[in-house]
Amino acid sequence: MTSTSRRADSAASAAQGIGLPATILGVGLGGFVDGIVLHQVLQWHHMLTSTDTDNIGVEYYPADTVAGLRMNTVWDGLFHTFTWLSVLIGLGLLYSRMSASPGRVWSSRVLWGWMLVGWGLFNLVEGVIDHHILGIHHVRSGPDQLWWDLGFLALGAALVVVGWLLQRSSRRTAADSPSRAR
C-alpha cells in the first residue's frame, strides 16, 4: 500500500470516525465550563458586561443593576442554548457513527483528544470574536483584562495542541478497525 493510499484510507476512516462528533461535543462542553464557571459561579462576566467599551455600539447592560442583569441573563441563556445544542448535536452524531459501525471500538484517547480540540476551538473562536473583535465582554474586566483575554486564548491553543497530540497518540489496534462480518 502506498503512502498516498494510506493517507486516503486514513482520511476516509477519519470521516467515518468520531473526530467531528467529539469536537462538536467538546465545543459544547467547553462552552458550558465557560458559562457555568466564569458567568455563574465566579461572576467575572456575562455576555454583555463590557458593552460600555465594546467595538460595535451595543447598549450598556451593567451586571450590578436589575435591568442590566436581566438582559445579561437572557444573553447568557442564549449562549447556554448554543452550548446545549452543540452537546446534543455532538451526541447525536457520535451515536450515529457508533450505531453505523457497531463492531468498531475507538480508543478513549481519541474521544477525549477530539473533545479537548473542540473545547480549545471554542475558547479560540469565542475569545477572538467576543473579547477582541466585538469587545462585548472580557474574561475579567479591569486594568489587566487584555492579559486575562490573552490567557484565555493561550488556554484554548494549549487545549487544541494537547487534544490533537492525545488523539494522535492512540495506538491503532484491531479493535480500532471496523469489524468484519462473520
Residue, then its C-alpha position, 0 to 999 in steps of 0.5 A: m500500500t502506498s503512502t498516498s493510499r494510506r493517507a486516503d484510507s486514513a482520511a476516509s476512516a477519519a470521516q467515518g470516525i468520531g473526530l467531528p462528533a467529539t469536537i462538536l461535543g467538546v465545543g459544547l462542553g467547553g462552552f458550558v465550563d465557560g458559562i457555568v464557571l466564569h458567568q455563574v459561579l465566579q461572576w467575572h462576566h456575562m455576555l454583555t458586561s463590557t458593552d460600555t467599551d465594546n467595538i460595535g455600539v451595543e447598549y450598556y447592560p451593567a451586571d450590578t443593576v436589575a435591568g442590566l442583569r436581566m438582559n445579561t441573563v437572557w444573553d447568557g441563556l442564549f449562549h447556554t442554548f448554543t452550548w446545549l445544542s452543540v452537546l446534543i448535536g455532538l451526541g447525536l452524531l457520535y451515536s450515529r457513527m457508533s450505531a453505523s459501525p457497531g463492531r468498531v471500538w475507538s480508543s478513549r484517547v481519541l474521544w477525549g483528544w477530539m473533545l479537548v480540540g473542540w473545547g480549545l476551538f471554542n475558547l479560540v473562536e469565542g475569545v477572538i470574536d467576543h473579547h477582541i473583535l466585538g469587545i462585548h465582554h472580557v474574561r475579567s474586566g479591569p486594568d489587566q483584562l487584555w492579559w486575562d483575554l490573552g490567557f484565555l486564548a493561550l488556554g484554548a491553543a494549549l487545549v487544541v495542541v494537547g487534544w490533537l497530540l492525545q488523539r494522535s497518540s492512540r495506538r491503532t489496534a484491531a479493535d480500532s478497525p471496523s469489524r468484519a462480518r462473520 
